[in-house]
Amino acid sequence: MLQKRNDIRNVAIIAHVDHGKTTLVDELLKQSGVFRANQDVAERVMDSGDIERERGITILAKNTAVMYKDTKINIIDTPGHADFGGEVERVLKMVNGVILVVDAFEGAMPQTKFVLRKALELKLPVIVCVNKIDRPEARPNEVVDEVLELFLELDADDAQLDCPFVFASAKSGIASMDADELGSDMVPLFETILDYIPAPEGDPEEGTQVLISTIDYNEYVDRIGVGKVDNGTISVNQEVVIVNHHEPDKQTKVKVSKLYEFDGLNKVEVKEAGIGSIVAISGISDIHIGDTLCAPENPTPIPFQKISEPTIAMHFIVNDSPLAGKEGKYVTSRHLRDRLFKELNTDVSLRVEETDSADSFKVSGRGELHLSVLIENMRREGFEFAVSKAEVLYKKDENGKLLEPMELAYVDVPSEFSGAVIEKLSTRKGELRNMGSLTGGDYTRLEFSIPSRGLIGYRGEFMTDTKGNGILNTIFDGYGPYKGDIAYRKTGSLIAFEAGEAITYGLFNAQERGTLFIGPGEKVYSGMVVGQSSRLEDIEINVCKKKQLTNTRSSSADEALRLTPPRILSLEQALEFIDTDELLEVTPTCLRIRKKILDPTMRKRANIKK
């Protein structure tokens, strides 16, 4: 018989990137008394990864729990970037409702639509939190209308349309039920959660059923499965069966060795957990996302939604440059293979395939950011490898026509730069769908339909064209007919002619040919890209050239050579810059761009064959 567990609420916080989800969770933790009064608490305490803290983004969905009026509220903080949408899709199976956070100025954005659609498909009730109402340009009432229009567009039912709106400033830690009135604390949001989010339901007398929605990893205890108890109870030392919805015949008997519940930012060991509890289970090495832990007498799996497919791929290749093995700790194909397949344990949106070569692996993900975070993590761990230019994954329809992934791009730019953006995106096969003004005409919002490959390598150009004032947001919009060839780059590369050390004299002569990426004293090799050419074709230059000394003196011979400071590329900029015939060599200390074929004669032959 179904029972409600009234002392628990399970809720996920979903939103577009930078709308304030993690800051909101911070305040809910602080005001529920999780921290001591004198405790030093970092900002965005849920963003625990180094890259998350550096970039100010959430990459992995994380669990926490707070107590409010004898009710335990399990909160899941989710990522806002479309590239990490797979994280959002799977954690929604653990909750009974969501808080949709929307910026009081920006309003409903592409990722808002994506995450809201997923919540509505699962029939989850939604609390809308209009955040940042203390921004000078905030327009909360218009944003409420935008959100309701979005609900209608996504075919929300009457109960979902009748959702409560809470107006908050997460940074100030205040919330209220009225847009014109600033509250004094987060109590209105806590009360709305208790009133509107349904208590979890289940049958405590039934056999155990726990759906694993997240995998955590700890080198001491191996894999940790996190999921919600849907039926029955789960206890330490209990024998359970692992069953997957997609392979119901495959069953494995295992034993629960340790069981945890969440309390604030900590996991607390418990002996038993009942319906509605979100638990972490360790000691089961062969546990995967989407698995159900069931009682042996009734092994019935819980359906788990199919995660959206990857749209972009790169080749991760063992580094074979002349400088290979000098800076990295893990350099062999075995190291690379083990690390990539280990990533599949926790990242459901990633695909890793072996290729014809034992030294190359095809890695597919949801976007450039998704793959660049993996690359950055690996180089910090001491790996050394090379990656190819990102390429999109094509499909064919039933008539054999080529289809490619399409994106919806929403661009907010100062009106003076809109012409340049429209021109650039049109050359990359973008179609302008909509155009309107924001905040009194100072900013223009452009909406494009554009192939995913048209956006590869564009973000850097976009920031230059808008002088850093533009905002570009994209979201996957299904597959569409192939739009034709796109030229990624309008300039060639400056290629080092010989191996050695870059010398000021050689660099001084080379800098007239384009923009340099290296300074004096850096090691180079033949075939390494040392700069961006100002022309369309590649130019080979000798940056190791020394000045020949003679016994003849001239008045200008001893003048100091002045070098323009080199353009140091970040990982994202380097991934955007490389062309299809180039690789990015990634080591813990350096990023080097190189040609796939290092030998100049072989390279020319390959170009002639094309």
DRENSE-140571 format. One line per 4 residues: number of its first residue (from 1); their letters; for each residue x, y, z of C-alpha. Coordinates in steps of 0.1 Angstrom, whole numbers, plus 5000, padded with zeros to 4 digits. Example, Ala and Ser with C-alpha at 12.3 -4.5 7.8 and 13.67 -1.06 7.14 Angstrom:
1 = AS = 5123/4955/5078; 5137/4989/5071
! end
This chain:
1 = MLQK = 5000/5000/5000; 5014/5034/4989; 5024/5057/5017; 5036/5093/5018
5 = RNDI = 5068/5102/5036; 5059/5137/5049; 5091/5144/5067; 5111/5145/5034
9 = RNVA = 5111/5167/5002; 5133/5159/4972; 5139/5189/4949; 5163/5198/4921
13 = IIAH = 5174/5233/4912; 5175/5239/4875; 5183/5269/4854; 5202/5285/4826
17 = VDHG = 5239/5291/4832; 5247/5321/4855; 5212/5326/4868; 5223/5319/4904
21 = KTTL = 5214/5282/4912; 5246/5275/4932; 5244/5308/4951; 5207/5301/4960
25 = VDEL = 5218/5267/4974; 5245/5285/4994; 5218/5306/5011; 5195/5277/5018
29 = LKQS = 5223/5259/5035; 5233/5290/5055; 5198/5299/5066; 5189/5263/5076
33 = GVFR = 5217/5263/5102; 5241/5238/5084; 5271/5260/5092; 5282/5273/5127
37 = ANQD = 5277/5310/5133; 5315/5316/5132; 5323/5291/5104; 5342/5304/5074
41 = VAER = 5322/5294/5043; 5335/5298/5008; 5313/5313/4981; 5295/5288/4959
45 = VMDS = 5303/5260/4984; 5287/5234/4962; 5311/5240/4933; 5338/5217/4948
49 = GDIE = 5359/5210/4917; 5389/5231/4909; 5377/5239/4874; 5342/5247/4887
53 = RERG = 5356/5272/4912; 5380/5288/4886; 5354/5292/4859; 5324/5299/4881
57 = ITIL = 5303/5271/4865; 5287/5239/4878; 5298/5208/4859; 5286/5179/4880
61 = AKNT = 5252/5176/4897; 5256/5175/4935; 5235/5164/4965; 5230/5182/4998
65 = AVMY = 5203/5182/5025; 5189/5208/5049; 5164/5206/5078; 5135/5230/5079
69 = KDTK = 5107/5226/5105; 5114/5189/5111; 5113/5183/5073; 5145/5171/5055
73 = INII = 5148/5188/5022; 5172/5170/4998; 5185/5195/4973; 5203/5186/4940
77 = DTPG = 5223/5215/4924; 5225/5209/4886; 5247/5224/4858; 5234/5252/4836
81 = HADF = 5255/5247/4805; 5238/5228/4776; 5270/5207/4773; 5263/5191/4807
85 = GGEV = 5226/5186/4800; 5230/5149/4806; 5237/5156/4843; 5203/5174/4846
89 = ERVL = 5183/5147/4827; 5193/5118/4850; 5190/5135/4884; 5154/5145/4877
93 = KMVN = 5144/5109/4883; 5155/5113/4920; 5132/5143/4928; 5095/5150/4932
97 = GVIL = 5097/5186/4920; 5120/5213/4907; 5128/5250/4914; 5133/5268/4881
101 = VVDA = 5156/5297/4887; 5153/5326/4861; 5173/5358/4860; 5151/5389/4866
105 = FEGA = 5168/5407/4837; 5178/5380/4812; 5145/5361/4815; 5138/5327/4799
109 = MPQT = 5170/5316/4780; 5177/5285/4758; 5188/5262/4787; 5158/5273/4807
113 = KFVL = 5137/5259/4780; 5157/5226/4778; 5156/5219/4815; 5120/5229/4819
117 = RKAL = 5109/5206/4791; 5126/5177/4808; 5109/5185/4841; 5075/5189/4824
121 = ELKL = 5079/5156/4805; 5083/5138/4839; 5052/5156/4852; 5072/5172/4880
125 = PVIV = 5056/5203/4898; 5077/5235/4892; 5083/5264/4916; 5096/5294/4896
129 = CVNK = 5122/5315/4915; 5128/5349/4898; 5163/5356/4910; 5185/5388/4911
133 = IDRP = 5154/5411/4916; 5178/5436/4932; 5196/5442/4898; 5191/5478/4887
137 = EARP = 5177/5467/4853; 5155/5439/4867; 5121/5434/4850; 5105/5407/4872
141 = NEVV = 5069/5411/4859; 5079/5408/4823; 5100/5377/4831; 5069/5361/4848
145 = DEVL = 5050/5366/4815; 5079/5351/4795; 5081/5320/4818; 5043/5315/4815
149 = ELFL = 5046/5317/4777; 5073/5291/4778; 5051/5268/4799; 5023/5272/4773
153 = ELDA = 5048/5265/4744; 5060/5233/4762; 5024/5221/4766; 5023/5222/4804
157 = DDAQ = 4991/5209/4820; 4968/5231/4842; 4984/5220/4875; 5019/5229/4862
161 = LDCP = 5007/5263/4849; 4993/5271/4883; 5028/5272/4897; 5039/5296/4925
165 = FVFA = 5064/5324/4917; 5090/5334/4944; 5110/5366/4939; 5145/5364/4954
169 = SAKS = 5180/5378/4956; 5202/5347/4963; 5232/5369/4968; 5215/5389/4996
173 = GIAS = 5198/5358/5010; 5162/5372/5007; 5130/5360/4991; 5093/5372/4989
177 = MDAD = 5061/5363/4972; 5057/5398/4958; 5079/5413/4930; 5076/5448/4945
181 = ELGS = 5086/5438/4980; 5121/5427/4991; 5119/5400/5018; 5142/5396/5048
185 = DMVP = 5152/5359/5045; 5146/5327/5026; 5116/5316/5046; 5091/5322/5018
189 = LFET = 5110/5298/4995; 5113/5272/5023; 5076/5274/5029; 5067/5272/4992
193 = ILDY = 5089/5240/4990; 5070/5224/5019; 5036/5235/5005; 5040/5228/4968
197 = IPAP = 5066/5200/4964; 5048/5167/4970; 5062/5143/4997; 5078/5111/4981
201 = EGDP = 5055/5081/4978; 5062/5044/4980; 5053/5011/4995; 5074/5003/5025
205 = EEGT = 5061/4967/5025; 5072/4960/4989; 5106/4946/4979; 5135/4970/4978
209 = QVLI = 5138/4993/4947; 5166/5019/4944; 5172/5036/4911; 5209/5047/4907
213 = STID = 5209/5082/4891; 5245/5094/4899; 5278/5077/4904; 5304/5092/4927
217 = YNEY = 5339/5079/4927; 5364/5076/4956; 5397/5059/4952; 5394/5043/4987
221 = VDRI = 5360/5028/4984; 5357/5027/4945; 5323/5035/4930; 5295/5050/4951
225 = GVGK = 5259/5048/4937; 5235/5076/4946; 5198/5071/4942; 5163/5074/4957
229 = VDNG = 5146/5046/4976; 5113/5041/4956; 5099/5011/4975; 5107/4991/5006
233 = TISV = 5138/4997/5026; 5175/4992/5021; 5199/4983/5049; 5236/4975/5054
237 = NQEV = 5246/4939/5046; 5214/4933/5027; 5216/4911/4996; 5202/4928/4965
241 = VIVN = 5201/4922/4928; 5214/4948/4902; 5190/4949/4872; 5190/4974/4843
245 = HHEP = 5158/4986/4825; 5176/4982/4791; 5189/4946/4799; 5163/4931/4822
249 = DKQT = 5177/4895/4818; 5211/4904/4831; 5211/4902/4869; 5239/4904/4894
253 = KVKV = 5237/4895/4931; 5256/4919/4954; 5258/4930/4990; 5254/4965/5004
257 = SKLY = 5285/4971/5025; 5279/5008/5035; 5249/5031/5033; 5249/5069/5036
261 = EFDG = 5224/5097/5037; 5231/5134/5030; 5233/5159/5058; 5244/5194/5047
265 = LNKV = 5276/5189/5027; 5284/5156/5044; 5275/5120/5040; 5263/5104/5072
269 = EVKE = 5265/5066/5077; 5232/5050/5084; 5221/5014/5090; 5188/5016/5071
273 = AGIG = 5169/5040/5048; 5132/5040/5039; 5111/5053/5010; 5119/5087/4997
277 = SIVA = 5154/5088/5011; 5182/5098/4988; 5211/5074/4997; 5247/5068/4987
281 = ISGI = 5257/5031/4985; 5293/5019/4985; 5309/4985/4982; 5294/4976/4948
285 = SDIH = 5321/4978/4921; 5299/4969/4892; 5272/4996/4896; 5262/5019/4868
289 = IGDT = 5238/5049/4862; 5204/5036/4853; 5207/5004/4874; 5180/4994/4899
293 = LCAP = 5189/4977/4932; 5161/4952/4938; 5151/4926/4964; 5161/4892/4950
297 = ENPT = 5125/4878/4952; 5111/4906/4929; 5138/4919/4906; 5118/4946/4888
301 = PIPF = 5139/4975/4873; 5126/5011/4873; 5126/5027/4838; 5154/5052/4832
305 = QKIS = 5152/5078/4804; 5175/5076/4774; 5202/5103/4777; 5205/5126/4747
309 = EPTI = 5232/5115/4722; 5265/5133/4718; 5268/5157/4689; 5306/5164/4686
313 = AMHF = 5337/5142/4686; 5375/5146/4689; 5403/5121/4685; 5425/5116/4716
317 = IVND = 5459/5104/4703; 5491/5093/4720; 5516/5121/4717; 5542/5113/4691
321 = SPLA = 5559/5148/4688; 5597/5151/4691; 5591/5165/4727; 5568/5136/4737
325 = GKEG = 5573/5121/4772; 5593/5149/4786; 5566/5167/4806; 5538/5142/4813
329 = KYVT = 5535/5114/4839; 5511/5092/4819; 5520/5090/4782; 5512/5055/4769
333 = SRHL = 5481/5043/4750; 5473/5020/4779; 5472/5050/4803; 5451/5070/4779
337 = RDRL = 5427/5042/4773; 5422/5034/4810; 5416/5070/4819; 5390/5076/4791
341 = FKEL = 5371/5045/4800; 5372/5054/4837; 5355/5087/4828; 5325/5067/4814
345 = NTDV = 5319/5056/4850; 5306/5090/4860; 5298/5108/4827; 5267/5094/4810
349 = SLRV = 5268/5118/4781; 5303/5107/4770; 5311/5080/4744; 5346/5065/4739
353 = EETD = 5353/5043/4709; 5385/5025/4699; 5397/5031/4664; 5417/5012/4638
357 = SADS = 5449/5026/4655; 5457/5014/4690; 5471/5049/4697; 5439/5068/4689
361 = FKVS = 5405/5070/4706; 5373/5087/4693; 5357/5106/4722; 5322/5121/4716
365 = GRGE = 5305/5146/4739; 5278/5172/4740; 5299/5202/4730; 5334/5218/4730
369 = LHLS = 5331/5228/4767; 5322/5192/4777; 5353/5178/4760; 5376/5207/4770
373 = VLIE = 5368/5201/4807; 5378/5165/4803; 5410/5175/4786; 5418/5201/4814
377 = NMRR = 5412/5175/4841; 5434/5150/4824; 5463/5174/4819; 5461/5183/4856
381 = EGFE = 5463/5147/4865; 5496/5144/4846; 5485/5130/4812; 5502/5139/4780
385 = FAVS = 5484/5134/4747; 5472/5151/4715; 5437/5160/4704; 5423/5167/4669
389 = KAEV = 5399/5194/4657; 5363/5189/4670; 5341/5174/4643; 5303/5170/4644
393 = LYKK = 5286/5136/4642; 5265/5132/4611; 5235/5110/4606; 5215/5098/4575
397 = DENG = 5177/5098/4572; 5157/5069/4557; 5163/5083/4521; 5201/5083/4526
401 = KLLE = 5203/5122/4529; 5230/5135/4552; 5218/5152/4584; 5238/5173/4608
405 = PMEL = 5232/5186/4644; 5217/5221/4645; 5218/5246/4673; 5196/5275/4683
409 = AYVD = 5219/5304/4691; 5206/5334/4711; 5229/5364/4709; 5226/5395/4731
413 = VPSE = 5248/5423/4717; 5251/5461/4719; 5231/5473/4689; 5262/5488/4672
417 = FSGA = 5277/5453/4668; 5247/5434/4656; 5256/5439/4619; 5290/5423/4623
421 = VIEK = 5275/5393/4642; 5248/5387/4616; 5274/5389/4588; 5298/5364/4605
425 = LSTR = 5271/5339/4615; 5256/5341/4580; 5289/5330/4564; 5288/5301/4589
429 = KGEL = 5254/5290/4574; 5234/5306/4602; 5198/5317/4595; 5185/5347/4614
433 = RNMG = 5151/5336/4628; 5143/5365/4651; 5155/5400/4661; 5143/5423/4688
437 = SLTG = 5156/5450/4711; 5163/5447/4749; 5164/5474/4776; 5153/5504/4757
441 = GDYT = 5172/5496/4725; 5207/5495/4738; 5210/5458/4733; 5197/5436/4704
445 = RLEF = 5187/5400/4708; 5193/5378/4677; 5180/5343/4673; 5198/5320/4648
449 = SIPS = 5194/5285/4636; 5229/5274/4628; 5248/5240/4622; 5268/5230/4653
453 = RGLI = 5300/5230/4632; 5293/5266/4623; 5299/5275/4660; 5332/5256/4662
457 = GYRG = 5359/5281/4667; 5335/5311/4666; 5334/5322/4703; 5368/5338/4702
461 = EFMT = 5359/5358/4671; 5326/5368/4687; 5342/5383/4718; 5366/5403/4695
465 = DTKG = 5337/5415/4672; 5316/5426/4702; 5346/5440/4722; 5337/5416/4750
469 = NGIL = 5302/5429/4755; 5282/5401/4737; 5266/5371/4753; 5262/5340/4731
473 = NTIF = 5240/5311/4743; 5233/5280/4723; 5212/5248/4727; 5209/5217/4706
477 = DGYG = 5179/5217/4683; 5179/5183/4667; 5192/5172/4633; 5186/5190/4600
481 = PYKG = 5197/5187/4564; 5234/5192/4557; 5240/5229/4549; 5272/5227/4528
485 = DIAY = 5309/5234/4534; 5320/5260/4559; 5355/5275/4560; 5367/5274/4596
489 = RKTG = 5396/5297/4593; 5404/5327/4571; 5441/5326/4579; 5470/5301/4577
493 = SLIA = 5496/5291/4603; 5532/5301/4609; 5551/5268/4611; 5586/5263/4626
497 = FEAG = 5611/5252/4600; 5636/5234/4623; 5640/5220/4658; 5657/5240/4685
501 = EAIT = 5651/5269/4708; 5633/5301/4697; 5657/5330/4695; 5648/5367/4697
505 = YGLF = 5665/5374/4663; 5645/5347/4645; 5612/5358/4662; 5618/5394/4653
509 = NAQE = 5620/5385/4616; 5590/5362/4620; 5566/5386/4637; 5562/5406/4605
513 = RGTL = 5544/5376/4590; 5516/5374/4616; 5509/5369/4653; 5533/5348/4673
517 = FIGP = 5522/5323/4700; 5556/5318/4715; 5584/5339/4731; 5622/5335/4731
521 = GEKV = 5637/5305/4749; 5608/5281/4741; 5616/5247/4725; 5602/5242/4690
525 = YSGM = 5603/5214/4664; 5598/5211/4627; 5561/5211/4619; 5551/5230/4652
529 = VVGQ = 5527/5259/4647; 5543/5290/4663; 5518/5316/4652; 5489/5327/4631
533 = SSRL = 5498/5339/4596; 5483/5371/4583; 5477/5354/4549; 5455/5325/4538
537 = EDIE = 5483/5300/4533; 5507/5285/4558; 5542/5300/4560; 5573/5281/4572
541 = INVC = 5596/5303/4592; 5629/5298/4611; 5624/5310/4647; 5658/5295/4657
545 = KKKQ = 5678/5317/4633; 5708/5334/4650; 5723/5366/4638; 5756/5360/4620
549 = LTNT = 5784/5379/4636; 5809/5398/4614; 5838/5421/4621; 5820/5449/4603
553 = RSSS = 5802/5474/4624; 5773/5496/4614; 5755/5524/4634; 5722/5504/4638
557 = ADEA = 5736/5469/4643; 5736/5468/4680; 5701/5483/4685; 5679/5462/4708
561 = LRLT = 5653/5441/4689; 5618/5448/4702; 5594/5419/4701; 5556/5422/4703
565 = PPRI = 5544/5401/4733; 5532/5367/4720; 5495/5358/4721; 5492/5330/4747
569 = LSLE = 5463/5307/4739; 5441/5292/4766; 5429/5256/4761; 5396/5267/4746
573 = QALE = 5412/5292/4723; 5437/5266/4711; 5409/5241/4704; 5391/5268/4685
577 = FIDT = 5422/5278/4665; 5434/5244/4652; 5424/5234/4617; 5415/5199/4604
581 = DELL = 5451/5192/4595; 5465/5201/4629; 5466/5187/4664; 5468/5202/4699
585 = EVTP = 5496/5187/4720; 5484/5187/4756; 5509/5183/4785; 5507/5192/4822
589 = TCLR = 5528/5223/4815; 5523/5233/4779; 5498/5235/4750; 5514/5233/4716
593 = IRKK = 5497/5233/4682; 5513/5212/4655; 5506/5199/4620; 5494/5163/4619
597 = ILDP = 5522/5156/4593; 5554/5171/4607; 5577/5165/4577; 5573/5195/4553
601 = TMRK = 5579/5173/4521; 5553/5147/4532; 5529/5175/4541; 5531/5191/4507
605 = RANI = 5526/5157/4490; 5494/5152/4512; 5481/5186/4501; 5487/5179/4464
609 = KK = 5468/5146/4467; 5438/5165/4481
! end
